[in-house]
Amino acid sequence: MIRKMKSAGPAIAALVVLAGCHTIAGIGKDLQAGGDAISQASRDVRSELAGDTPVARASND
């Protein structure tokens, strides 16, 4: 029984690591989307301050 548990340890550790990688990738995508939204808002404000007409932008929804 102990021998089976020892062999299951590395498999469980690998699953945890792989799940963590997927989570980190998802967080990276969320941060990227947030950064894109901030950049677009900054461009809109700069255009407004310069008196330019804001260009219609496509929605990513």
N, C-alpha and C positions, 0 to 999 in steps of 0.2 A: 504494500500500500504506500509506504513512504517513497519507494522507488518511482511509482507512478506520479506522486505529487512533485517530486524533484524534476521530472521531465515535463510536467505541465507548467512549471514556473517560467521558463524562457518563453513559452508560447503565450502565456498571459501577459508577460512584460512586452512582447512584440505587439500584441493587440493594443495595449495601452499607449505605446509609442505611436503606432499608426493612427489611432484615434486622436491623439494630441496633434499630430501633423495636420490632419484634416481640419481640426478646430482652429489652429493657427492660420491656416490658409484662408479660412472663412473670415477671421478677424482682419486679415490683411485686405481682403476684398472690401469689407465694410469700411475700413479706414480710407481706402482709396476712393470709394464713393463719397465719403464725407469730405475728403480733400477736393474732389471734383466740384462738389456743390459749393464749397467755400470759394473756390477759384471763379466759378461762374458768377456768384453773387458779387465778388470783387470787380469782375469785368463789367457787370451791370451798373454798379455804383459809379465806376470810373466813366462809363459812357454817359450816365445821367449828369454827372458833374461837368463833363465836357460839352454838354448840350446836344450830344448825338442821340439819334433815335435808337433805342435798343433793338437788336435783331431778335426776331422770334426764334426760340430754341426748341428743339425736339425734346419730348419727354422720354425718359428712359423707363417709364413704368410699364 
